[in-house]
Amino acid sequence: MAEYDVIVIGAGPGGYVCAIRAAQLGLKTAVVEGRDTLGGTCLNIGCIPSKALLNATHQLHEVHENFEKMGLMGASPTVDWLRMLAYKQDVVNGNTKGIEFLFKKNKITWLKGWGSIPAPGQVKVADEVHAAKNIIIATGSEPSSLPGVTVDEVNVVTSTGALALPAIPQTMTVIGAGVIGLELGSVYARLGTKVTVIEYLDAITPGMDAEVQKTFQRILTKQGLKFILGAAVQGVDGTTTRYKLRKDDSEVSLTSDVVLVATGRRPYTAGLGLEALGVEMGPRGTIKTDAHYATNIKGLYAIGDAVAGPMLAHKAEDEGMAVAEIVAGKHGHVNYNVIPGVIYTTPEVASVGATEEQLKEQGRAYKAGKFPFMGNARAKAVFQAEGFVKILADAATDRILGAHIIGPGAGDLIHEVCVAMEFGASAQDLALTCHAHPTYSEAVREAALACGDGAIHA
Ligand code: NAI
């Protein structure tokens, strides 16, 4: 029986980052992964392939919408879908191979196969049992099922099938206006598919800042996406989606070539043997852990999508690093108040910390500094001046409580606010920091200025 200090189950962003940090800290580390490639959902069938398709289709959108405006004339490119998929796969392969390289570099053993935990301190892979002082479950999540809907990954698909459709559909129904529905809906809308998004709630991207939601919906509608809000999907027959309008309970149906089910994900823990082991579970299929990622079984930890909190690759990565440090006897920690969320559409949408709605609910006195990208020279130069930056700060202390951005590069811009929040900065601290001109980041500074005596270019 091989013995390890740490065995991580699952090689997604949570698991592989955890393993690398554990190995860096001198622990003998192995990772169990049953897929043919490392990287989990994120690298293989999630974040990374979708970003490749978002990039390719964004370029196409630029050709159609903006090239002539810039004096770039000539025939538009045609889409070779299979080549686009091949490009996407190249991007995936490059990244998954990169993790393999990092495993070799850090002397991490890849135990190939699907793992289970027959007893505390033991991990079984195929017929072999390995011993570990610490076992870390990082098995991630899978798409949740929707009653009355059978997914075949060809006509009725989750994000997995939507990233590999055999052809570009003429029509697509997207169930759920969350992150997956809008990112992949955008991809196909830019490829010419007529995309209709059906959403249960009365706004898109639940939980986001309400002003961002409205602006985002307006911009996506202009890009050709159609939204049916306040509609509960009842089932899908063939490719006909049946939904009930919540305002009057009327039943409506919509037929399209492809139906994308994007109504959330659930923890993936099947086959681990958790029940037999007596592992305590939390709500919605999550594994219950304490503040140090420990389950109720000694030496067994869990992180990422399999535990409570937002299902985000970077949250899993941070937990992976933290738990590795904890089992190495150090003080791993994640600040859950500063976890950014990003939607990689054009424009990008990004947020961190509290929304205005949350602050109102808490009864906290705050000020909001808002700056439109219309006042940002760089955004205007690239035809992306529609969004804004909003910074929320405590009314008395000026401490930054949250930021919400819709606009060019939002997913990168948000991080200067994250760093500021980690340091407990005030809006004035951001406002007094010199920002290079002309950059999108000036809009962040201007929003911070708007929390004080006023933005300059508004
Ligand atoms: P989501 O939870 O973001 O959105 C699901 C949407 O479906 C909600 O708006 C919900 O109201 C709606 N819905 C649920 N049942 C419905 C019904 N019967 N009829 C109509 N609408 C219904 O889930 P999504 O988009 O599937 O994403 C899953 C997870 O993956 C999320 O936690 C997300 O954060 C993560 N993810 C993150 C990405 C990023 O950070 N860029 C990219 C992709 C996924």
Residues whose N, C-alpha, C, O or C-beta is under 5 A from the ligand:
A	BS01	NAI	I175 G176 A177 G178 V179 I180 G181 I198 E199 Y200 L201 P206 A231 A232 V233 A262 T263 G264 R265 M311 V342 I343 Y344
